[in-house]
């Protein structure tokens, strides 16, 4: 889809990525395919409950998942 979108003059075609599903091989293969998705958006990992699960306790592990995937694949992060 990304390849077709770019050919049609769009900047990219993207998708939201569920951090909890990236360990599924089929899901990950589709997300990693830049021909399908030129942009990735974290589904919930960078939201408040994902970065501060309890007051004063911060965790950025899930927040880093999608940016790391996008960087490794040369995809845009939104």
Rosetta blueprint (number, residue, H / E / L):
1 X L
2 X H
3 X H
4 X H
5 X H
6 X H
7 X H
8 X L
9 X L
10 X L
11 X L
12 X L
13 X L
14 X E
15 X E
16 X E
17 X E
18 X L
19 X H
20 X H
21 X H
22 X L
23 X L
24 X L
25 X H
26 X H
27 X H
28 X H
29 X H
30 X H
31 X H
32 X H
33 X L
34 X L
35 X L
36 X L
37 X L
38 X L
39 X E
40 X E
41 X E
42 X E
43 X L
44 X L
45 X L
46 X L
47 X L
48 X H
49 X H
50 X H
51 X H
52 X L
53 X L
54 X E
55 X L
56 X L
57 X E
58 X L
59 X L
60 X L
61 X H
62 X H
63 X H
64 X H
65 X H
66 X H
67 X H
68 X H
69 X H
70 X H
71 X H
72 X H
73 X H
74 X L
75 X L
76 X E
77 X E
78 X L
